[in-house]
Amino acid sequence: MNPAEEYILQKPEPYQAMLMHLRSVIERRVPLVGLKYRYRIPFYCLDGRPFCYFSQTKDYVDVGFWNTAHLTVHLE
């Protein structure tokens, strides 16, 4: 098991379920991404470059995209 998977599995519920769902959605919608462990959080890379990350802190789950300036759909 890699460190990114360990990160997810050590989180308490309901955060673990949320992180697993996010992982599933990202990997289904962007099949070429690779799950890595960078900056002490699960990180997805696409073509060797950072794509997005997710983490759990306090009472919520964060999802962040590395280059949001390149997003062109659903900007509202």
N, CA, C, O and CB atoms as a CASP TS submission, in Angstrom:
PFRMAT TS
TARGET T0000
AUTHOR 0000-0000-0000
METHOD Language model
MODEL 1
PARENT N/A
ATOM      1  N   MET     1       0.848  -1.175   0.000  1.00  0.00           N
ATOM      2  CA  MET     1       0.000   0.000   0.000  1.00  0.00           C
ATOM      3  C   MET     1       0.896   1.241   0.000  1.00  0.00           C
ATOM      4  O   MET     1       1.889   1.314   0.724  1.00  0.00           O
ATOM      5  CB  MET     1      -0.967  -0.004   1.227  1.00  0.00           C
ATOM      6  N   ASN     2       0.521   2.199  -0.823  1.00  0.00           N
ATOM      7  CA  ASN     2       1.344   3.404  -0.896  1.00  0.00           C
ATOM      8  C   ASN     2       0.904   4.431   0.156  1.00  0.00           C
ATOM      9  O   ASN     2      -0.188   4.303   0.708  1.00  0.00           O
ATOM     10  CB  ASN     2       1.266   4.018  -2.307  1.00  0.00           C
ATOM     11  N   PRO     3       1.716   5.431   0.440  1.00  0.00           N
ATOM     12  CA  PRO     3       1.406   6.410   1.484  1.00  0.00           C
ATOM     13  C   PRO     3       0.102   7.174   1.254  1.00  0.00           C
ATOM     14  O   PRO     3      -0.575   7.535   2.217  1.00  0.00           O
ATOM     15  CB  PRO     3       2.530   7.388   1.595  1.00  0.00           C
ATOM     16  N   ALA     4      -0.259   7.424  -0.001  1.00  0.00           N
ATOM     17  CA  ALA     4      -1.517   8.132  -0.281  1.00  0.00           C
ATOM     18  C   ALA     4      -2.713   7.293   0.151  1.00  0.00           C
ATOM     19  O   ALA     4      -3.667   7.821   0.722  1.00  0.00           O
ATOM     20  CB  ALA     4      -1.625   8.476  -1.783  1.00  0.00           C
ATOM     21  N   GLU     5      -2.670   5.988  -0.118  1.00  0.00           N
ATOM     22  CA  GLU     5      -3.748   5.094   0.314  1.00  0.00           C
ATOM     23  C   GLU     5      -3.795   5.004   1.836  1.00  0.00           C
ATOM     24  O   GLU     5      -4.877   4.988   2.423  1.00  0.00           O
ATOM     25  CB  GLU     5      -3.565   3.692  -0.295  1.00  0.00           C
ATOM     26  N   GLU     6      -2.641   4.947   2.470  1.00  0.00           N
ATOM     27  CA  GLU     6      -2.582   4.909   3.933  1.00  0.00           C
ATOM     28  C   GLU     6      -3.204   6.172   4.530  1.00  0.00           C
ATOM     29  O   GLU     6      -3.922   6.108   5.528  1.00  0.00           O
ATOM     30  CB  GLU     6      -1.123   4.755   4.411  1.00  0.00           C
ATOM     31  N   TYR     7      -2.921   7.316   3.910  1.00  0.00           N
ATOM     32  CA  TYR     7      -3.489   8.590   4.364  1.00  0.00           C
ATOM     33  C   TYR     7      -5.008   8.493   4.408  1.00  0.00           C
ATOM     34  O   TYR     7      -5.636   8.878   5.394  1.00  0.00           O
ATOM     35  CB  TYR     7      -3.049   9.753   3.439  1.00  0.00           C
ATOM     36  N   ILE     8      -5.590   7.977   3.336  1.00  0.00           N
ATOM     37  CA  ILE     8      -7.043   7.869   3.241  1.00  0.00           C
ATOM     38  C   ILE     8      -7.586   6.890   4.276  1.00  0.00           C
ATOM     39  O   ILE     8      -8.567   7.188   4.958  1.00  0.00           O
ATOM     40  CB  ILE     8      -7.455   7.432   1.832  1.00  0.00           C
ATOM     41  N   LEU     9      -6.958   5.729   4.395  1.00  0.00           N
ATOM     42  CA  LEU     9      -7.472   4.685   5.271  1.00  0.00           C
ATOM     43  C   LEU     9      -7.328   5.007   6.753  1.00  0.00           C
ATOM     44  O   LEU     9      -8.040   4.423   7.570  1.00  0.00           O
ATOM     45  CB  LEU     9      -6.776   3.400   4.976  1.00  0.00           C
ATOM     46  N   GLN    10      -6.439   5.906   7.123  1.00  0.00           N
ATOM     47  CA  GLN    10      -6.284   6.234   8.545  1.00  0.00           C
ATOM     48  C   GLN    10      -7.225   7.356   9.001  1.00  0.00           C
ATOM     49  O   GLN    10      -7.286   7.662  10.192  1.00  0.00           O
ATOM     50  CB  GLN    10      -4.846   6.634   8.826  1.00  0.00           C
ATOM     51  N   LYS    11      -7.949   7.962   8.075  1.00  0.00           N
ATOM     52  CA  LYS    11      -8.885   9.025   8.444  1.00  0.00           C
ATOM     53  C   LYS    11     -10.153   8.429   9.053  1.00  0.00           C
ATOM     54  O   LYS    11     -10.590   7.355   8.637  1.00  0.00           O
ATOM     55  CB  LYS    11      -9.237   9.891   7.213  1.00  0.00           C
ATOM     56  N   PRO    12     -10.746   9.107  10.028  1.00  0.00           N
ATOM     57  CA  PRO    12     -11.981   8.599  10.640  1.00  0.00           C
ATOM     58  C   PRO    12     -13.174   8.779   9.701  1.00  0.00           C
ATOM     59  O   PRO    12     -13.144   9.598   8.783  1.00  0.00           O
ATOM     60  CB  PRO    12     -12.251   9.314  11.978  1.00  0.00           C
ATOM     61  N   GLU    13     -14.208   8.006   9.949  1.00  0.00           N
ATOM     62  CA  GLU    13     -15.455   8.195   9.207  1.00  0.00           C
ATOM     63  C   GLU    13     -16.116   9.464   9.703  1.00  0.00           C
ATOM     64  O   GLU    13     -15.960   9.771  10.885  1.00  0.00           O
ATOM     65  CB  GLU    13     -16.409   6.970   9.366  1.00  0.00           C
ATOM     66  N   PRO    14     -16.821  10.204   8.924  1.00  0.00           N
ATOM     67  CA  PRO    14     -17.238   9.954   7.547  1.00  0.00           C
ATOM     68  C   PRO    14     -16.217  10.439   6.519  1.00  0.00           C
ATOM     69  O   PRO    14     -16.456  10.318   5.317  1.00  0.00           O
ATOM     70  CB  PRO    14     -18.566  10.619   7.290  1.00  0.00           C
ATOM     71  N   TYR    15     -15.070  10.993   6.972  1.00  0.00           N
ATOM     72  CA  TYR    15     -14.092  11.570   6.062  1.00  0.00           C
ATOM     73  C   TYR    15     -13.436  10.515   5.173  1.00  0.00           C
ATOM     74  O   TYR    15     -13.148  10.769   4.003  1.00  0.00           O
ATOM     75  CB  TYR    15     -13.033  12.310   6.847  1.00  0.00           C
ATOM     76  N   GLN    16     -13.206   9.345   5.733  1.00  0.00           N
ATOM     77  CA  GLN    16     -12.611   8.281   4.937  1.00  0.00           C
ATOM     78  C   GLN    16     -13.516   7.936   3.747  1.00  0.00           C
ATOM     79  O   GLN    16     -13.031   7.771   2.627  1.00  0.00           O
ATOM     80  CB  GLN    16     -12.361   7.032   5.810  1.00  0.00           C
ATOM     81  N   ALA    17     -14.808   7.827   3.984  1.00  0.00           N
ATOM     82  CA  ALA    17     -15.750   7.522   2.899  1.00  0.00           C
ATOM     83  C   ALA    17     -15.771   8.645   1.863  1.00  0.00           C
ATOM     84  O   ALA    17     -15.850   8.379   0.664  1.00  0.00           O
ATOM     85  CB  ALA    17     -17.168   7.296   3.462  1.00  0.00           C
ATOM     86  N   MET    18     -15.702   9.887   2.312  1.00  0.00           N
ATOM     87  CA  MET    18     -15.681  11.015   1.382  1.00  0.00           C
ATOM     88  C   MET    18     -14.429  10.987   0.512  1.00  0.00           C
ATOM     89  O   MET    18     -14.504  11.195  -0.699  1.00  0.00           O
ATOM     90  CB  MET    18     -15.758  12.339   2.147  1.00  0.00           C
ATOM     91  N   LEU    19     -13.286  10.730   1.129  1.00  0.00           N
ATOM     92  CA  LEU    19     -12.029  10.678   0.385  1.00  0.00           C
ATOM     93  C   LEU    19     -12.024   9.518  -0.600  1.00  0.00           C
ATOM     94  O   LEU    19     -11.522   9.657  -1.716  1.00  0.00           O
ATOM     95  CB  LEU    19     -10.844  10.555   1.344  1.00  0.00           C
ATOM     96  N   MET    20     -12.578   8.373  -0.202  1.00  0.00           N
ATOM     97  CA  MET    20     -12.662   7.231  -1.111  1.00  0.00           C
ATOM     98  C   MET    20     -13.576   7.552  -2.291  1.00  0.00           C
ATOM     99  O   MET    20     -13.291   7.170  -3.426  1.00  0.00           O
ATOM    100  CB  MET    20     -13.170   5.982  -0.366  1.00  0.00           C
ATOM    101  N   HIS    21     -14.656   8.242  -2.022  1.00  0.00           N
ATOM    102  CA  HIS    21     -15.567   8.631  -3.109  1.00  0.00           C
ATOM    103  C   HIS    21     -14.878   9.607  -4.064  1.00  0.00           C
ATOM    104  O   HIS    21     -14.974   9.454  -5.282  1.00  0.00           O
ATOM    105  CB  HIS    21     -16.858   9.269  -2.535  1.00  0.00           C
ATOM    106  N   LEU    22     -14.192  10.595  -3.523  1.00  0.00           N
ATOM    107  CA  LEU    22     -13.449  11.537  -4.368  1.00  0.00           C
ATOM    108  C   LEU    22     -12.430  10.816  -5.234  1.00  0.00           C
ATOM    109  O   LEU    22     -12.284  11.111  -6.420  1.00  0.00           O
ATOM    110  CB  LEU    22     -12.748  12.588  -3.510  1.00  0.00           C
ATOM    111  N   ARG    23     -11.733   9.875  -4.631  1.00  0.00           N
ATOM    112  CA  ARG    23     -10.746   9.095  -5.385  1.00  0.00           C
ATOM    113  C   ARG    23     -11.413   8.364  -6.543  1.00  0.00           C
ATOM    114  O   ARG    23     -10.905   8.362  -7.664  1.00  0.00           O
ATOM    115  CB  ARG    23     -10.030   8.089  -4.463  1.00  0.00           C
ATOM    116  N   SER    24     -12.534   7.756  -6.266  1.00  0.00           N
ATOM    117  CA  SER    24     -13.273   7.026  -7.299  1.00  0.00           C
ATOM    118  C   SER    24     -13.719   7.943  -8.432  1.00  0.00           C
ATOM    119  O   SER    24     -13.559   7.608  -9.605  1.00  0.00           O
ATOM    120  CB  SER    24     -14.486   6.335  -6.689  1.00  0.00           C
ATOM    121  N   VAL    25     -14.273   9.092  -8.084  1.00  0.00           N
ATOM    122  CA  VAL    25     -14.760  10.036  -9.093  1.00  0.00           C
ATOM    123  C   VAL    25     -13.604  10.549  -9.952  1.00  0.00           C
ATOM    124  O   VAL    25     -13.717  10.584 -11.177  1.00  0.00           O
ATOM    125  CB  VAL    25     -15.490  11.217  -8.419  1.00  0.00           C
ATOM    126  N   ILE    26     -12.511  10.942  -9.332  1.00  0.00           N
ATOM    127  CA  ILE    26     -11.371  11.477 -10.078  1.00  0.00           C
ATOM    128  C   ILE    26     -10.794  10.421 -11.015  1.00  0.00           C
ATOM    129  O   ILE    26     -10.513  10.708 -12.179  1.00  0.00           O
ATOM    130  CB  ILE    26     -10.284  11.979  -9.112  1.00  0.00           C
ATOM    131  N   GLU    27     -10.620   9.216 -10.518  1.00  0.00           N
ATOM    132  CA  GLU    27     -10.014   8.177 -11.342  1.00  0.00           C
ATOM    133  C   GLU    27     -10.939   7.706 -12.465  1.00  0.00           C
ATOM    134  O   GLU    27     -10.462   7.259 -13.508  1.00  0.00           O
ATOM    135  CB  GLU    27      -9.623   7.000 -10.477  1.00  0.00           C
ATOM    136  N   ARG    28     -12.243   7.800 -12.267  1.00  0.00           N
ATOM    137  CA  ARG    28     -13.191   7.455 -13.333  1.00  0.00           C
ATOM    138  C   ARG    28     -13.248   8.531 -14.406  1.00  0.00           C
ATOM    139  O   ARG    28     -13.282   8.227 -15.598  1.00  0.00           O
ATOM    140  CB  ARG    28     -14.584   7.235 -12.752  1.00  0.00           C
ATOM    141  N   ARG    29     -13.257   9.776 -13.984  1.00  0.00           N
ATOM    142  CA  ARG    29     -13.411  10.887 -14.933  1.00  0.00           C
ATOM    143  C   ARG    29     -12.109  11.259 -15.642  1.00  0.00           C
ATOM    144  O   ARG    29     -12.141  11.749 -16.771  1.00  0.00           O
ATOM    145  CB  ARG    29     -13.950  12.100 -14.212  1.00  0.00           C
ATOM    146  N   VAL    30     -10.975  11.034 -14.997  1.00  0.00           N
ATOM    147  CA  VAL    30      -9.668  11.359 -15.591  1.00  0.00           C
ATOM    148  C   VAL    30      -8.796  10.108 -15.468  1.00  0.00           C
ATOM    149  O   VAL    30      -7.955  10.024 -14.573  1.00  0.00           O
ATOM    150  CB  VAL    30      -8.988  12.615 -14.876  1.00  0.00           C
ATOM    151  N   PRO    31      -8.994   9.139 -16.362  1.00  0.00           N
ATOM    152  CA  PRO    31      -8.341   7.831 -16.198  1.00  0.00           C
ATOM    153  C   PRO    31      -6.815   7.843 -16.292  1.00  0.00           C
ATOM    154  O   PRO    31      -6.183   6.874 -15.871  1.00  0.00           O
ATOM    155  CB  PRO    31      -8.865   6.899 -17.222  1.00  0.00           C
ATOM    156  N   LEU    32      -6.212   8.877 -16.816  1.00  0.00           N
ATOM    157  CA  LEU    32      -4.751   8.901 -16.975  1.00  0.00           C
ATOM    158  C   LEU    32      -4.009   9.467 -15.773  1.00  0.00           C
ATOM    159  O   LEU    32      -2.781   9.548 -15.795  1.00  0.00           O
ATOM    160  CB  LEU    32      -4.392   9.700 -18.186  1.00  0.00           C
ATOM    161  N   VAL    33      -4.729   9.861 -14.719  1.00  0.00           N
ATOM    162  CA  VAL    33      -4.061  10.426 -13.543  1.00  0.00           C
ATOM    163  C   VAL    33      -3.409   9.325 -12.718  1.00  0.00           C
ATOM    164  O   VAL    33      -3.830   8.169 -12.748  1.00  0.00           O
ATOM    165  CB  VAL    33      -5.059  11.217 -12.679  1.00  0.00           C
ATOM    166  N   GLY    34      -2.382   9.709 -11.988  1.00  0.00           N
ATOM    167  CA  GLY    34      -1.701   8.785 -11.089  1.00  0.00           C
ATOM    168  C   GLY    34      -1.730   9.334  -9.676  1.00  0.00           C
ATOM    169  O   GLY    34      -1.442  10.511  -9.456  1.00  0.00           O
ATOM    170  N   LEU    35      -2.078   8.486  -8.714  1.00  0.00           N
ATOM    171  CA  LEU    35      -2.143   8.904  -7.319  1.00  0.00           C
ATOM    172  C   LEU    35      -0.756   8.857  -6.701  1.00  0.00           C
ATOM    173  O   LEU    35      -0.099   7.816  -6.700  1.00  0.00           O
ATOM    174  CB  LEU    35      -3.118   8.014  -6.525  1.00  0.00           C
ATOM    175  N   LYS    36      -0.319   9.981  -6.182  1.00  0.00           N
ATOM    176  CA  LYS    36       0.983  10.112  -5.522  1.00  0.00           C
ATOM    177  C   LYS    36       0.770  10.655  -4.108  1.00  0.00           C
ATOM    178  O   LYS    36      -0.346  11.002  -3.723  1.00  0.00           O
ATOM    179  CB  LYS    36       1.938  11.049  -6.340  1.00  0.00           C
ATOM    180  N   TYR    37       1.832  10.719  -3.365  1.00  0.00           N
ATOM    181  CA  TYR    37       1.785  11.308  -2.027  1.00  0.00           C
ATOM    182  C   TYR    37       2.819  12.421  -1.998  1.00  0.00           C
ATOM    183  O   TYR    37       4.021  12.169  -1.908  1.00  0.00           O
ATOM    184  CB  TYR    37       2.056  10.233  -0.897  1.00  0.00           C
ATOM    185  N   ARG    38       2.329  13.670  -2.077  1.00  0.00           N
ATOM    186  CA  ARG    38       3.212  14.834  -2.080  1.00  0.00           C
ATOM    187  C   ARG    38       2.706  15.842  -1.058  1.00  0.00           C
ATOM    188  O   ARG    38       1.505  15.947  -0.809  1.00  0.00           O
ATOM    189  CB  ARG    38       3.293  15.475  -3.496  1.00  0.00           C
ATOM    190  N   TYR    39       3.614  16.558  -0.489  1.00  0.00           N
ATOM    191  CA  TYR    39       3.264  17.597   0.492  1.00  0.00           C
ATOM    192  C   TYR    39       2.421  17.019   1.638  1.00  0.00           C
ATOM    193  O   TYR    39       1.616  17.727   2.243  1.00  0.00           O
ATOM    194  CB  TYR    39       2.497  18.748  -0.198  1.00  0.00           C
ATOM    195  N   ARG    40       2.612  15.739   1.926  1.00  0.00           N
ATOM    196  CA  ARG    40       1.925  15.011   3.001  1.00  0.00           C
ATOM    197  C   ARG    40       0.424  14.857   2.769  1.00  0.00           C
ATOM    198  O   ARG    40      -0.337  14.724   3.728  1.00  0.00           O
ATOM    199  CB  ARG    40       2.151  15.715   4.311  1.00  0.00           C
ATOM    200  N   ILE    41      -0.012  14.872   1.509  1.00  0.00           N
ATOM    201  CA  ILE    41      -1.411  14.649   1.150  1.00  0.00           C
ATOM    202  C   ILE    41      -1.488  13.863  -0.164  1.00  0.00           C
ATOM    203  O   ILE    41      -0.526  13.859  -0.931  1.00  0.00           O
ATOM    204  CB  ILE    41      -2.172  16.001   1.026  1.00  0.00           C
ATOM    205  N   PRO    42      -2.627  13.193  -0.436  1.00  0.00           N
ATOM    206  CA  PRO    42      -2.809  12.528  -1.732  1.00  0.00           C
ATOM    207  C   PRO    42      -2.856  13.562  -2.851  1.00  0.00           C
ATOM    208  O   PRO    42      -3.549  14.575  -2.755  1.00  0.00           O
ATOM    209  CB  PRO    42      -4.101  11.673  -1.736  1.00  0.00           C
ATOM    210  N   PHE    43      -2.120  13.290  -3.891  1.00  0.00           N
ATOM    211  CA  PHE    43      -1.954  14.228  -4.984  1.00  0.00           C
ATOM    212  C   PHE    43      -2.070  13.477  -6.295  1.00  0.00           C
ATOM    213  O   PHE    43      -1.473  12.412  -6.454  1.00  0.00           O
ATOM    214  CB  PHE    43      -0.603  14.967  -4.887  1.00  0.00           C
ATOM    215  N   TYR    44      -2.823  14.012  -7.226  1.00  0.00           N
ATOM    216  CA  TYR    44      -2.931  13.393  -8.547  1.00  0.00           C
ATOM    217  C   TYR    44      -2.068  14.143  -9.543  1.00  0.00           C
ATOM    218  O   TYR    44      -2.044  15.374  -9.569  1.00  0.00           O
ATOM    219  CB  TYR    44      -4.396  13.362  -9.024  1.00  0.00           C
ATOM    220  N   CYS    45      -1.358  13.376 -10.363  1.00  0.00           N
ATOM    221  CA  CYS    45      -0.530  13.951 -11.412  1.00  0.00           C
ATOM    222  C   CYS    45      -1.043  13.465 -12.761  1.00  0.00           C
ATOM    223  O   CYS    45      -1.512  12.335 -12.899  1.00  0.00           O
ATOM    224  CB  CYS    45       0.968  13.575 -11.217  1.00  0.00           C
ATOM    225  N   LEU    46      -0.947  14.326 -13.730  1.00  0.00           N
ATOM    226  CA  LEU    46      -1.366  14.025 -15.095  1.00  0.00           C
ATOM    227  C   LEU    46      -0.212  14.396 -16.007  1.00  0.00           C
ATOM    228  O   LEU    46       0.207  15.553 -16.044  1.00  0.00           O
ATOM    229  CB  LEU    46      -2.684  14.795 -15.489  1.00  0.00           C
ATOM    230  N   ASP    47       0.300  13.430 -16.737  1.00  0.00           N
ATOM    231  CA  ASP    47       1.476  13.640 -17.593  1.00  0.00           C
ATOM    232  C   ASP    47       2.670  14.172 -16.799  1.00  0.00           C
ATOM    233  O   ASP    47       3.430  15.007 -17.291  1.00  0.00           O
ATOM    234  CB  ASP    47       1.135  14.611 -18.726  1.00  0.00           C
ATOM    235  N   GLY    48       2.829  13.682 -15.566  1.00  0.00           N
ATOM    236  CA  GLY    48       3.951  14.082 -14.733  1.00  0.00           C
ATOM    237  C   GLY    48       3.822  15.436 -14.068  1.00  0.00           C
ATOM    238  O   GLY    48       4.733  15.871 -13.364  1.00  0.00           O
ATOM    239  N   ARG    49       2.701  16.106 -14.281  1.00  0.00           N
ATOM    240  CA  ARG    49       2.498  17.437 -13.699  1.00  0.00           C
ATOM    241  C   ARG    49       1.352  17.386 -12.689  1.00  0.00           C
ATOM    242  O   ARG    49       0.417  16.605 -12.865  1.00  0.00           O
ATOM    243  CB  ARG    49       2.201  18.490 -14.809  1.00  0.00           C
ATOM    244  N   PRO    50       1.405  18.196 -11.645  1.00  0.00           N
ATOM    245  CA  PRO    50       0.326  18.216 -10.655  1.00  0.00           C
ATOM    246  C   PRO    50      -1.016  18.556 -11.296  1.00  0.00           C
ATOM    247  O   PRO    50      -1.109  19.453 -12.134  1.00  0.00           O
ATOM    248  CB  PRO    50       0.642  19.221  -9.548  1.00  0.00           C
ATOM    249  N   PHE    51      -2.054  17.824 -10.889  1.00  0.00           N
ATOM    250  CA  PHE    51      -3.401  18.045 -11.410  1.00  0.00           C
ATOM    251  C   PHE    51      -4.340  18.512 -10.293  1.00  0.00           C
ATOM    252  O   PHE    51      -4.906  19.602 -10.369  1.00  0.00           O
ATOM    253  CB  PHE    51      -3.944  16.756 -12.064  1.00  0.00           C
ATOM    254  N   CYS    52      -4.501  17.688  -9.261  1.00  0.00           N
ATOM    255  CA  CYS    52      -5.355  18.076  -8.132  1.00  0.00           C
ATOM    256  C   CYS    52      -4.942  17.313  -6.883  1.00  0.00           C
ATOM    257  O   CYS    52      -4.143  16.378  -6.942  1.00  0.00           O
ATOM    258  CB  CYS    52      -6.849  17.815  -8.453  1.00  0.00           C
ATOM    259  N   TYR    53      -5.493  17.723  -5.766  1.00  0.00           N
ATOM    260  CA  TYR    53      -5.194  17.081  -4.492  1.00  0.00           C
ATOM    261  C   TYR    53      -6.439  17.085  -3.629  1.00  0.00           C
ATOM    262  O   TYR    53      -7.384  17.825  -3.898  1.00  0.00           O
ATOM    263  CB  TYR    53      -4.025  17.788  -3.770  1.00  0.00           C
ATOM    264  N   PHE    54      -6.442  16.267  -2.600  1.00  0.00           N
ATOM    265  CA  PHE    54      -7.495  16.345  -1.603  1.00  0.00           C
ATOM    266  C   PHE    54      -6.921  16.029  -0.236  1.00  0.00           C
ATOM    267  O   PHE    54      -5.921  15.321  -0.109  1.00  0.00           O
ATOM    268  CB  PHE    54      -8.650  15.387  -1.943  1.00  0.00           C
ATOM    269  N   SER    55      -7.572  16.568   0.782  1.00  0.00           N
ATOM    270  CA  SER    55      -7.117  16.358   2.152  1.00  0.00           C
ATOM    271  C   SER    55      -8.278  16.553   3.121  1.00  0.00           C
ATOM    272  O   SER    55      -9.312  17.126   2.778  1.00  0.00           O
ATOM    273  CB  SER    55      -5.958  17.318   2.496  1.00  0.00           C
ATOM    274  N   GLN    56      -8.080  16.065   4.326  1.00  0.00           N
ATOM    275  CA  GLN    56      -9.083  16.237   5.380  1.00  0.00           C
ATOM    276  C   GLN    56      -8.426  16.988   6.519  1.00  0.00           C
ATOM    277  O   GLN    56      -7.404  16.555   7.052  1.00  0.00           O
ATOM    278  CB  GLN    56      -9.661  14.859   5.868  1.00  0.00           C
ATOM    279  N   THR    57      -9.015  18.117   6.894  1.00  0.00           N
ATOM    280  CA  THR    57      -8.551  18.884   8.036  1.00  0.00           C
ATOM    281  C   THR    57      -9.756  19.339   8.828  1.00  0.00           C
ATOM    282  O   THR    57     -10.797  19.666   8.258  1.00  0.00           O
ATOM    283  CB  THR    57      -7.686  20.091   7.595  1.00  0.00           C
ATOM    284  N   LYS    58      -9.621  19.359  10.101  1.00  0.00           N
ATOM    285  CA  LYS    58     -10.703  19.739  11.009  1.00  0.00           C
ATOM    286  C   LYS    58     -11.973  18.970  10.661  1.00  0.00           C
ATOM    287  O   LYS    58     -11.988  17.741  10.730  1.00  0.00           O
ATOM    288  CB  LYS    58     -10.961  21.262  10.947  1.00  0.00           C
ATOM    289  N   ASP    59     -13.028  19.672  10.292  1.00  0.00           N
ATOM    290  CA  ASP    59     -14.316  19.023  10.029  1.00  0.00           C
ATOM    291  C   ASP    59     -14.735  19.086   8.572  1.00  0.00           C
ATOM    292  O   ASP    59     -15.928  19.167   8.278  1.00  0.00           O
ATOM    293  CB  ASP    59     -15.380  19.649  10.872  1.00  0.00           C
ATOM    294  N   TYR    60     -13.788  19.049   7.665  1.00  0.00           N
ATOM    295  CA  TYR    60     -14.154  19.116   6.251  1.00  0.00           C
ATOM    296  C   TYR    60     -13.087  18.441   5.383  1.00  0.00           C
ATOM    297  O   TYR    60     -11.994  18.107   5.842  1.00  0.00           O
ATOM    298  CB  TYR    60     -14.349  20.583   5.815  1.00  0.00           C
ATOM    299  N   VAL    61     -13.449  18.255   4.117  1.00  0.00           N
ATOM    300  CA  VAL    61     -12.541  17.682   3.123  1.00  0.00           C
ATOM    301  C   VAL    61     -12.296  18.740   2.058  1.00  0.00           C
ATOM    302  O   VAL    61     -13.238  19.354   1.559  1.00  0.00           O
ATOM    303  CB  VAL    61     -13.126  16.363   2.492  1.00  0.00           C
ATOM    304  N   ASP    62     -11.046  18.950   1.713  1.00  0.00           N
ATOM    305  CA  ASP    62     -10.656  19.908   0.674  1.00  0.00           C
ATOM    306  C   ASP    62     -10.359  19.175  -0.622  1.00  0.00           C
ATOM    307  O   ASP    62      -9.796  18.080  -0.617  1.00  0.00           O
ATOM    308  CB  ASP    62      -9.427  20.733   1.117  1.00  0.00           C
ATOM    309  N   VAL    63     -10.744  19.793  -1.732  1.00  0.00           N
ATOM    310  CA  VAL    63     -10.324  19.356  -3.060  1.00  0.00           C
ATOM    311  C   VAL    63      -9.773  20.589  -3.737  1.00  0.00           C
ATOM    312  O   VAL    63     -10.439  21.623  -3.785  1.00  0.00           O
ATOM    313  CB  VAL    63     -11.509  18.701  -3.892  1.00  0.00           C
ATOM    314  N   GLY    64      -8.576  20.492  -4.256  1.00  0.00           N
ATOM    315  CA  GLY    64      -7.969  21.642  -4.917  1.00  0.00           C
ATOM    316  C   GLY    64      -7.397  21.266  -6.260  1.00  0.00           C
ATOM    317  O   GLY    64      -6.874  20.167  -6.441  1.00  0.00           O
ATOM    318  N   PHE    65      -7.499  22.178  -7.200  1.00  0.00           N
ATOM    319  CA  PHE    65      -6.932  21.970  -8.525  1.00  0.00           C
ATOM    320  C   PHE    65      -5.701  22.847  -8.658  1.00  0.00           C
ATOM    321  O   PHE    65      -5.719  24.022  -8.291  1.00  0.00           O
ATOM    322  CB  PHE    65      -7.969  22.283  -9.645  1.00  0.00           C
ATOM    323  N   TRP    66      -4.639  22.271  -9.185  1.00  0.00           N
ATOM    324  CA  TRP    66      -3.346  22.922  -9.225  1.00  0.00           C
ATOM    325  C   TRP    66      -3.351  24.158 -10.110  1.00  0.00           C
ATOM    326  O   TRP    66      -2.874  25.207  -9.677  1.00  0.00           O
ATOM    327  CB  TRP    66      -2.302  21.956  -9.703  1.00  0.00           C
ATOM    328  N   ASN    67      -3.863  24.081 -11.312  1.00  0.00           N
ATOM    329  CA  ASN    67      -3.854  25.199 -12.245  1.00  0.00           C
ATOM    330  C   ASN    67      -5.282  25.627 -12.560  1.00  0.00           C
ATOM    331  O   ASN    67      -5.780  25.368 -13.656  1.00  0.00           O
ATOM    332  CB  ASN    67      -3.105  24.825 -13.538  1.00  0.00           C
ATOM    333  N   THR    68      -5.930  26.263 -11.631  1.00  0.00           N
ATOM    334  CA  THR    68      -7.329  26.641 -11.841  1.00  0.00           C
ATOM    335  C   THR    68      -7.483  27.687 -12.940  1.00  0.00           C
ATOM    336  O   THR    68      -8.582  27.852 -13.468  1.00  0.00           O
ATOM    337  CB  THR    68      -7.926  27.166 -10.548  1.00  0.00           C
ATOM    338  N   ALA    69      -6.440  28.382 -13.292  1.00  0.00           N
ATOM    339  CA  ALA    69      -6.529  29.378 -14.369  1.00  0.00           C
ATOM    340  C   ALA    69      -6.836  28.712 -15.701  1.00  0.00           C
ATOM    341  O   ALA    69      -7.296  29.374 -16.631  1.00  0.00           O
ATOM    342  CB  ALA    69      -5.223  30.180 -14.474  1.00  0.00           C
ATOM    343  N   HIS    70      -6.587  27.404 -15.805  1.00  0.00           N
ATOM    344  CA  HIS    70      -6.836  26.697 -17.068  1.00  0.00           C
ATOM    345  C   HIS    70      -8.221  26.084 -17.142  1.00  0.00           C
ATOM    346  O   HIS    70      -8.580  25.513 -18.172  1.00  0.00           O
ATOM    347  CB  HIS    70      -5.807  25.619 -17.263  1.00  0.00           C
ATOM    348  N   LEU    71      -9.014  26.185 -16.076  1.00  0.00           N
ATOM    349  CA  LEU    71     -10.374  25.644 -16.113  1.00  0.00           C
ATOM    350  C   LEU    71     -11.236  26.569 -16.967  1.00  0.00           C
ATOM    351  O   LEU    71     -11.199  27.789 -16.808  1.00  0.00           O
ATOM    352  CB  LEU    71     -10.970  25.494 -14.667  1.00  0.00           C
ATOM    353  N   THR    72     -12.008  25.978 -17.871  1.00  0.00           N
ATOM    354  CA  THR    72     -12.797  26.782 -18.797  1.00  0.00           C
ATOM    355  C   THR    72     -14.282  26.471 -18.744  1.00  0.00           C
ATOM    356  O   THR    72     -15.062  27.119 -19.441  1.00  0.00           O
ATOM    357  CB  THR    72     -12.300  26.581 -20.190  1.00  0.00           C
ATOM    358  N   VAL    73     -14.701  25.498 -17.938  1.00  0.00           N
ATOM    359  CA  VAL    73     -16.103  25.112 -17.851  1.00  0.00           C
ATOM    360  C   VAL    73     -16.592  25.323 -16.429  1.00  0.00           C
ATOM    361  O   VAL    73     -15.839  25.105 -15.480  1.00  0.00           O
ATOM    362  CB  VAL    73     -16.306  23.642 -18.289  1.00  0.00           C
ATOM    363  N   HIS    74     -17.830  25.740 -16.267  1.00  0.00           N
ATOM    364  CA  HIS    74     -18.473  25.932 -14.958  1.00  0.00           C
ATOM    365  C   HIS    74     -17.713  26.941 -14.088  1.00  0.00           C
ATOM    366  O   HIS    74     -17.407  26.657 -12.930  1.00  0.00           O
ATOM    367  CB  HIS    74     -18.577  24.589 -14.221  1.00  0.00           C
ATOM    368  N   LEU    75     -17.426  28.057 -14.619  1.00  0.00           N
ATOM    369  CA  LEU    75     -16.658  29.068 -13.897  1.00  0.00           C
ATOM    370  C   LEU    75     -17.475  29.787 -12.816  1.00  0.00           C
ATOM    371  O   LEU    75     -16.899  30.414 -11.926  1.00  0.00           O
ATOM    372  CB  LEU    75     -16.113  30.081 -14.874  1.00  0.00           C
ATOM    373  N   GLU    76     -18.769  29.706 -12.881  1.00  0.00           N
ATOM    374  CA  GLU    76     -19.579  30.374 -11.856  1.00  0.00           C
ATOM    375  C   GLU    76     -19.479  29.599 -10.574  1.00  0.00           C
ATOM    376  O   GLU    76     -20.084  29.982  -9.572  1.00  0.00           O
ATOM    377  CB  GLU    76     -21.054  30.507 -12.293  1.00  0.00           C
TER
END
